[in-house]
């Protein structure tokens, strides 16, 4: 009798567990059906068949970036636009997982939990998707960036609204005529499915001096009263820290404008590993940023185990420092915004609801990266870098604050060329970041890309200052 009772109890428990599991599965299916459809392993649902009836993808000015015509998926008529926005829009494959055609397949295809992909046309809601990017700006950035035949990235976003105006990753291919990647040519297309704006990190070089300067402003009260001597090389921690050239006697503004490694290496050592780590954490260098449901790759800064020479090199953006292009654009936007970051968005109407759902505020109420005083001092420093060193004629009349960088990576490769910054014009509140891999000096390689993209972005926004 007891044995029968135990068996009955066990069967009853399994039955309850099975019913609860089925209820939970049904609940998850109903609540998360769109997410399930959007997964890359569901190619049979939303692969080429799904795109044959997918809605259009438009830029901020309603220019068609992708649409379905007579059952075929076609892309913008400009080859430059198609290649520039490959990683933002996607192609007919599911290989670019962060692209709109992968992330928003359920919306584009009109998927319904009840009807699947077979919902009658009369019952379908609009399946078009409008992005914040400007096709002309992306094409301008792509044409300049691709001329080097290097991997790289260029991003521009409105630090007031969060709209991403330009997001370009190279190398790229034409989604209208995708290549057949084989063992023979796979090295040519290595990393081509990766969006470098969101998913790659790089040695920053001298753009990291923005972070070191922030730490100095908050920890060294007499920073503006000091001067330093640069002879082109100085032993710190048993090994030399070197500059491209001797800078002589410089103050903090001149040190930033002329990118003096000696000054910022000394500052990092004086500030100390603990305070440098704290500044990096506050700015968010070791965290991801959400862009419409896609997390950027994390940057990296940790000098807790660094020796004195390594700490010194970390202050000039070397050692094991790494940053992401979108991350750097957000940081520059925060400086322009008085210290508070604006969360970027690529889909119109898409970012606010996603960010709110995970407890992150967008717009002016975003993450505080700098206090207002530090942001103002960084603004003045980066503005002086343009007026004293690069010249205001670089950006067609825009009032720009910027910093270049040359990130040494070793391994018989040329450095990463960087330029980051923002425009201060009221009708053109744009922050930018550009990196060109395996190239050379930031001003020489990243500078022309930023200039072309920023001038076109300003024109597209109707800015009055740009020529």
C-alpha positions as CSV (number, residue, x, y, z in Angstrom):
1,X,0.0,0.0,0.0
2,X,2.8,2.4,0.9
3,X,4.6,1.6,-2.3
4,X,1.5,2.4,-4.4
5,X,1.1,5.7,-2.5
6,X,4.7,6.7,-3.2
7,X,4.3,5.9,-6.9
8,X,1.1,7.8,-7.1
9,X,2.7,10.8,-5.4
10,X,5.7,10.7,-7.7
11,X,3.4,10.4,-10.8
12,X,1.3,13.4,-9.5
13,X,4.4,15.5,-8.9
14,X,5.7,14.7,-12.5
15,X,2.3,15.6,-13.9
16,X,2.2,18.9,-12.1
17,X,5.8,19.7,-13.2
18,X,4.9,18.8,-16.8
19,X,1.8,21.0,-16.8
20,X,3.7,23.9,-15.2
21,X,6.5,23.5,-17.8
22,X,4.0,23.6,-20.7
23,X,2.3,26.7,-19.2
24,X,5.6,28.4,-18.9
25,X,6.7,27.5,-22.4
26,X,3.4,28.8,-23.8
27,X,3.7,32.0,-21.9
28,X,7.3,32.5,-23.2
29,X,6.2,31.7,-26.7
30,X,3.4,34.3,-26.6
31,X,5.5,37.0,-24.9
32,X,8.7,36.5,-26.8
33,X,7.6,35.3,-30.2
34,X,9.2,38.2,-32.0
35,X,12.5,37.5,-30.4
36,X,12.3,33.8,-31.3
37,X,11.6,34.7,-34.9
38,X,14.5,37.1,-35.0
39,X,17.1,34.5,-34.0
40,X,19.6,33.6,-36.7
41,X,18.9,29.9,-36.4
42,X,15.4,30.5,-37.7
43,X,16.5,31.0,-41.3
44,X,13.7,28.8,-42.5
45,X,11.2,31.4,-41.1
46,X,12.9,34.7,-42.0
47,X,15.7,33.9,-44.4
48,X,15.3,34.8,-48.1
49,X,11.7,33.7,-48.0
50,X,10.9,36.1,-45.3
51,X,12.6,39.0,-47.0
52,X,10.7,38.4,-50.1
53,X,7.7,40.0,-48.4
54,X,9.6,42.3,-46.0
55,X,8.9,45.9,-45.6
56,X,11.2,48.7,-46.7
57,X,14.1,50.1,-44.6
58,X,14.4,53.9,-44.9
59,X,16.9,56.5,-43.8
60,X,16.0,59.6,-41.8
61,X,15.0,61.4,-44.9
62,X,12.8,58.5,-46.2
63,X,15.4,57.5,-48.8
64,X,14.9,53.7,-49.5
65,X,17.8,51.6,-48.3
66,X,16.2,48.2,-48.9
67,X,12.8,47.1,-50.2
68,X,11.1,44.2,-51.9
69,X,10.2,44.6,-55.5
70,X,8.4,41.8,-57.4
71,X,9.4,39.3,-54.7
72,X,13.1,40.3,-54.8
73,X,15.0,42.1,-52.1
74,X,16.7,45.1,-53.6
75,X,18.9,47.8,-52.1
76,X,19.6,51.5,-52.7
77,X,20.6,52.5,-56.2
78,X,23.9,54.0,-55.1
79,X,26.7,51.4,-54.6
80,X,28.4,53.7,-52.1
81,X,25.2,53.8,-50.0
82,X,24.7,50.1,-50.2
83,X,28.3,49.3,-49.1
84,X,28.3,52.1,-46.5
85,X,25.2,50.7,-44.8
86,X,25.8,47.0,-45.2
87,X,26.4,46.5,-41.5
88,X,23.5,48.7,-40.5
89,X,20.9,47.4,-43.0
90,X,22.2,43.9,-43.7
91,X,21.9,41.7,-46.8
92,X,19.8,38.7,-47.7
93,X,21.8,36.4,-45.4
94,X,21.7,36.3,-41.6
95,X,25.5,36.6,-41.3
96,X,25.5,40.2,-40.0
97,X,23.6,39.5,-36.7
98,X,23.5,43.2,-35.5
99,X,22.0,44.5,-38.8
100,X,18.4,45.7,-39.0
101,X,17.3,42.8,-41.3
102,X,18.5,40.4,-38.6
103,X,17.4,42.4,-35.5
104,X,14.0,43.4,-36.8
105,X,13.0,40.6,-39.1
106,X,9.7,39.9,-37.3
107,X,8.6,43.5,-37.8
108,X,9.9,43.7,-41.4
109,X,8.3,40.4,-42.4
110,X,5.0,41.1,-40.6
111,X,5.3,37.9,-38.5
112,X,2.3,37.1,-36.4
113,X,2.1,34.5,-33.6
114,X,-1.3,33.3,-35.0
115,X,-0.7,33.7,-38.8
116,X,3.1,33.2,-38.9
117,X,4.3,34.7,-42.2
118,X,0.9,34.1,-43.9
119,X,-1.2,36.9,-42.4
120,X,-3.5,38.4,-45.0
121,X,-2.2,41.7,-46.4
122,X,-5.3,43.5,-45.3
123,X,-4.6,42.7,-41.7
124,X,-0.9,43.6,-41.7
125,X,0.4,46.6,-39.9
126,X,3.1,48.7,-41.6
127,X,6.2,46.6,-41.7
128,X,8.5,49.4,-42.8
129,X,11.4,50.4,-40.6
130,X,12.8,53.9,-40.4
131,X,16.4,54.5,-39.3
132,X,18.1,57.6,-38.0
133,X,21.1,57.4,-40.4
134,X,21.6,59.8,-43.3
135,X,22.5,57.9,-46.5
136,X,24.5,60.7,-48.0
137,X,26.6,61.1,-44.8
138,X,27.3,57.4,-44.6
139,X,28.3,57.3,-48.3
140,X,30.7,60.2,-47.8
141,X,32.3,58.5,-44.8
142,X,32.5,55.2,-46.7
143,X,34.1,56.7,-49.8
144,X,36.8,58.3,-47.7
145,X,37.4,55.3,-45.5
146,X,37.4,52.7,-48.2
147,X,40.0,54.6,-50.2
148,X,42.6,53.2,-47.8
149,X,41.5,49.6,-48.4
150,X,41.7,49.1,-44.6
151,X,39.4,47.9,-41.9
152,X,37.9,50.7,-39.8
153,X,34.9,52.5,-38.6
154,X,33.3,55.9,-38.5
155,X,30.3,56.9,-36.4
156,X,28.6,60.3,-35.9
157,X,25.6,60.8,-33.6
158,X,23.5,63.7,-32.3
159,X,24.5,64.1,-28.7
160,X,21.2,65.9,-27.9
161,X,18.7,63.5,-29.5
162,X,20.8,60.3,-29.6
163,X,20.2,59.9,-33.4
164,X,23.0,58.0,-35.1
165,X,23.6,60.0,-38.3
166,X,26.5,57.9,-39.7
167,X,27.6,54.4,-38.9
168,X,30.1,52.9,-41.3
169,X,32.3,49.8,-41.0
170,X,34.9,48.6,-43.4
171,X,35.7,46.4,-45.1
172,X,32.3,45.9,-46.7
173,X,30.8,44.3,-49.8
174,X,27.8,45.1,-52.0
175,X,24.6,43.5,-50.6
176,X,23.1,43.7,-54.1
177,X,25.9,41.3,-55.3
178,X,27.4,39.6,-52.3
179,X,30.6,37.7,-52.8
180,X,30.9,33.9,-52.6
181,X,33.4,33.4,-49.8
182,X,35.6,30.3,-50.2
183,X,38.7,28.9,-48.6
184,X,40.7,30.6,-51.4
185,X,39.4,34.2,-50.7
186,X,38.4,34.0,-47.0
187,X,41.4,36.0,-45.9
188,X,40.3,38.9,-48.1
189,X,36.9,38.9,-46.4
190,X,38.1,38.1,-42.9
191,X,35.9,40.0,-40.3
192,X,33.6,41.4,-43.0
193,X,30.4,40.4,-41.1
194,X,31.5,42.3,-38.0
195,X,30.2,45.8,-37.5
196,X,33.4,47.6,-36.2
197,X,31.4,50.5,-34.9
198,X,29.6,48.4,-32.3
199,X,31.6,45.1,-32.0
200,X,35.3,45.9,-32.3
201,X,37.8,47.4,-29.8
202,X,41.1,49.0,-30.5
203,X,44.2,50.4,-28.9
204,X,43.4,54.1,-28.5
205,X,46.7,55.8,-28.5
206,X,46.5,59.5,-27.7
207,X,42.7,59.9,-27.8
208,X,43.0,58.3,-24.3
209,X,44.7,61.5,-23.1
210,X,41.1,62.8,-22.8
211,X,40.6,60.3,-19.9
212,X,43.9,61.1,-18.3
213,X,43.2,64.8,-18.5
214,X,39.8,64.2,-16.8
215,X,41.6,62.3,-14.0
216,X,44.1,65.1,-13.7
217,X,41.4,67.9,-13.5
218,X,39.7,66.0,-10.7
219,X,42.8,65.1,-8.7
220,X,45.5,67.8,-9.3
221,X,44.3,71.2,-8.1
222,X,47.2,73.2,-9.6
223,X,47.1,71.6,-13.0
224,X,46.8,74.9,-14.8
225,X,49.8,76.4,-13.0
226,X,52.2,73.8,-14.0
227,X,54.6,73.4,-16.9
228,X,56.6,70.3,-18.0
229,X,59.8,69.8,-20.0
230,X,59.8,67.4,-22.9
231,X,63.0,66.5,-24.5
232,X,61.4,63.7,-26.6
233,X,62.2,60.9,-24.2
234,X,62.1,60.3,-20.4
235,X,62.9,57.3,-18.3
236,X,59.9,56.4,-16.1
237,X,59.8,53.2,-14.1
238,X,63.0,51.9,-15.6
239,X,62.2,52.3,-19.3
240,X,61.8,55.2,-21.7
241,X,58.6,56.9,-22.5
242,X,59.0,58.6,-25.9
243,X,57.4,61.4,-27.9
244,X,57.4,61.8,-31.7
245,X,59.5,65.0,-31.2
246,X,60.8,67.2,-28.3
247,X,58.1,69.7,-27.3
248,X,60.2,71.8,-24.9
249,X,58.4,73.6,-22.1
250,X,54.6,73.1,-22.3
251,X,51.5,73.7,-20.1
252,X,48.5,71.4,-20.0
253,X,46.8,73.0,-23.1
254,X,49.9,72.8,-25.2
255,X,50.6,69.2,-24.0
256,X,47.2,68.1,-25.3
257,X,47.3,70.1,-28.5
258,X,50.8,68.7,-29.4
259,X,50.0,65.3,-27.9
260,X,53.0,65.1,-25.5
261,X,53.4,61.6,-24.2
262,X,55.8,62.7,-21.5
263,X,53.3,65.0,-19.8
264,X,50.4,62.5,-19.8
265,X,52.7,59.6,-18.7
266,X,53.9,61.7,-15.8
267,X,50.3,62.6,-15.0
268,X,49.1,59.0,-14.9
269,X,51.9,58.0,-12.5
270,X,51.2,61.0,-10.2
271,X,47.5,60.4,-10.2
272,X,48.1,56.7,-9.4
273,X,46.6,53.4,-10.5
274,X,43.6,53.6,-8.1
275,X,42.4,57.0,-9.2
276,X,43.0,56.2,-12.9
277,X,41.0,53.1,-12.6
278,X,38.2,55.0,-10.8
279,X,38.1,57.6,-13.6
280,X,37.9,54.8,-16.2
281,X,35.1,53.1,-14.4
282,X,33.1,56.3,-14.0
283,X,33.3,57.1,-17.7
284,X,32.3,53.5,-18.5
285,X,35.3,52.3,-20.3
286,X,34.9,48.8,-19.0
287,X,31.2,48.5,-19.8
288,X,28.9,48.0,-22.8
289,X,26.5,50.6,-24.2
290,X,23.1,49.7,-25.5
291,X,22.2,50.7,-29.0
292,X,18.6,49.6,-29.7
293,X,19.1,46.3,-28.1
294,X,22.7,45.7,-29.4
295,X,25.4,45.9,-26.8
296,X,28.7,47.4,-27.9
297,X,31.8,45.5,-27.1
298,X,33.4,46.5,-23.8
299,X,36.5,48.7,-23.7
300,X,39.3,47.8,-21.3
301,X,41.3,49.8,-18.8
302,X,42.8,48.2,-15.7
303,X,46.1,49.2,-14.2
304,X,45.7,47.6,-10.8
305,X,48.6,45.2,-11.5
306,X,50.6,47.6,-13.7
307,X,54.2,48.5,-12.9
308,X,55.2,52.2,-13.0
309,X,56.3,52.2,-16.6
310,X,53.1,50.4,-17.7
311,X,51.0,52.8,-15.7
312,X,52.8,55.7,-17.5
313,X,52.1,54.1,-20.9
314,X,48.5,53.6,-20.0
315,X,48.1,57.3,-19.6
316,X,48.9,57.9,-23.2
317,X,46.6,55.1,-24.5
318,X,49.0,52.2,-24.7
319,X,49.8,49.3,-22.3
320,X,46.6,47.2,-22.5
321,X,44.1,50.0,-23.1
322,X,41.2,49.3,-25.5
323,X,38.2,51.4,-26.6
324,X,35.3,51.0,-29.0
325,X,34.3,53.6,-31.6
326,X,30.7,54.0,-30.5
327,X,31.9,54.2,-26.9
328,X,34.3,57.1,-27.8
329,X,31.6,59.0,-29.6
330,X,29.4,58.7,-26.5
331,X,32.2,59.9,-24.3
332,X,32.8,62.9,-26.6
333,X,29.1,63.6,-26.6
334,X,29.0,63.6,-22.8
335,X,31.8,66.3,-22.7
336,X,29.7,68.4,-25.1
337,X,26.6,67.8,-23.0
338,X,28.2,69.1,-19.8
339,X,29.2,65.7,-18.6
340,X,26.0,63.6,-19.2
341,X,25.9,61.0,-22.0
342,X,23.0,60.6,-24.4
343,X,22.2,57.0,-25.4
344,X,22.5,56.5,-29.1
345,X,19.7,55.0,-31.3
346,X,19.7,53.7,-34.9
347,X,15.9,53.1,-35.1
348,X,13.5,56.0,-34.9
349,X,11.3,55.4,-31.9
350,X,13.3,52.3,-30.9
351,X,15.8,53.3,-28.3
352,X,13.7,55.0,-25.6
353,X,11.3,52.1,-25.0
354,X,14.2,49.6,-24.9
355,X,16.3,51.6,-22.6
356,X,13.4,52.4,-20.3
357,X,12.6,48.7,-20.1
358,X,16.1,48.0,-18.7
359,X,16.1,50.9,-16.4
360,X,18.4,53.3,-18.3
361,X,17.3,56.8,-19.0
362,X,18.1,58.4,-22.4
363,X,18.7,62.0,-23.5
364,X,20.0,64.5,-21.0
365,X,19.2,62.2,-18.0
366,X,21.8,59.6,-19.2
367,X,24.9,58.4,-17.5
368,X,27.0,61.1,-15.8
369,X,30.6,60.5,-17.1
370,X,32.1,63.8,-15.9
371,X,31.1,66.5,-13.5
372,X,30.2,69.8,-15.1
373,X,33.5,71.5,-14.2
374,X,35.6,68.7,-15.7
375,X,33.5,68.6,-18.8
376,X,34.0,72.3,-19.3
377,X,37.7,72.0,-18.9
378,X,37.9,69.1,-21.3
379,X,35.8,71.1,-23.8
380,X,38.3,74.0,-23.6
381,X,41.3,71.7,-23.9
382,X,39.9,69.9,-27.0
383,X,38.8,73.2,-28.5
384,X,42.3,74.6,-28.0
385,X,43.7,71.6,-29.8
386,X,41.8,72.6,-32.9
387,X,42.4,76.3,-32.8
388,X,46.1,76.0,-31.9
389,X,47.2,73.0,-33.8
390,X,44.8,71.6,-36.5
391,X,43.0,74.8,-37.6
392,X,39.3,75.7,-37.8
393,X,39.3,75.4,-41.6
394,X,39.4,71.6,-41.3
395,X,35.6,71.2,-40.9
396,X,34.2,73.7,-43.3
397,X,33.3,76.3,-40.7
398,X,32.0,74.1,-37.9
399,X,33.2,74.8,-34.4
400,X,34.9,71.6,-33.5
401,X,36.6,70.2,-30.4
402,X,38.8,67.1,-31.2
403,X,41.7,64.9,-30.4
404,X,43.7,62.5,-32.7
405,X,45.4,59.3,-31.7
406,X,48.0,56.9,-33.1
407,X,47.6,53.6,-31.3
408,X,50.7,51.4,-31.6
409,X,49.7,47.7,-31.9
410,X,53.1,46.0,-32.7
411,X,53.2,42.7,-34.5
412,X,54.6,44.2,-37.6
413,X,51.5,46.3,-38.1
414,X,51.1,50.0,-38.6
415,X,49.2,51.9,-35.8
416,X,45.5,52.5,-35.5
417,X,44.7,56.0,-36.7
418,X,42.0,57.8,-34.6
419,X,40.1,61.0,-34.5
420,X,37.4,61.8,-32.0
421,X,35.5,64.9,-31.0
422,X,32.3,66.9,-31.5
423,X,30.9,70.1,-33.0
424,X,29.6,72.8,-30.7
425,X,27.2,74.5,-33.2
426,X,23.6,74.7,-32.0
427,X,22.3,73.5,-35.3
428,X,24.8,70.7,-35.6
429,X,25.3,69.0,-32.2
430,X,27.3,66.0,-33.5
431,X,29.9,63.8,-31.7
432,X,32.2,61.6,-33.8
433,X,34.8,58.8,-33.7
434,X,36.8,57.3,-36.5
435,X,39.5,54.6,-36.5
436,X,41.5,53.3,-39.4
437,X,43.3,50.0,-38.7
438,X,46.9,49.3,-39.6
439,X,47.5,52.8,-41.1
440,X,49.4,55.5,-39.4
441,X,48.9,59.0,-37.8
442,X,45.4,59.8,-36.8
443,X,45.3,63.2,-38.4
444,X,46.6,61.8,-41.7
445,X,44.2,58.9,-42.0
446,X,41.2,59.4,-39.7
447,X,41.1,63.2,-40.2
448,X,40.0,63.2,-43.9
449,X,37.3,60.6,-43.2
450,X,35.8,62.7,-40.3
451,X,36.1,65.9,-42.3
452,X,34.1,64.5,-45.3
453,X,31.5,62.9,-43.0
454,X,31.0,65.8,-40.7
455,X,30.7,68.4,-43.5
456,X,28.1,66.2,-45.3
457,X,26.3,65.5,-42.0
458,X,26.1,69.3,-41.3
459,X,24.7,69.9,-44.8
460,X,22.1,67.2,-44.3
461,X,21.0,68.7,-41.0
462,X,20.9,72.2,-42.6
463,X,23.6,73.7,-40.5
464,X,24.3,77.3,-41.4
465,X,28.0,77.5,-40.6
466,X,29.3,74.8,-42.9
467,X,30.6,75.8,-46.3
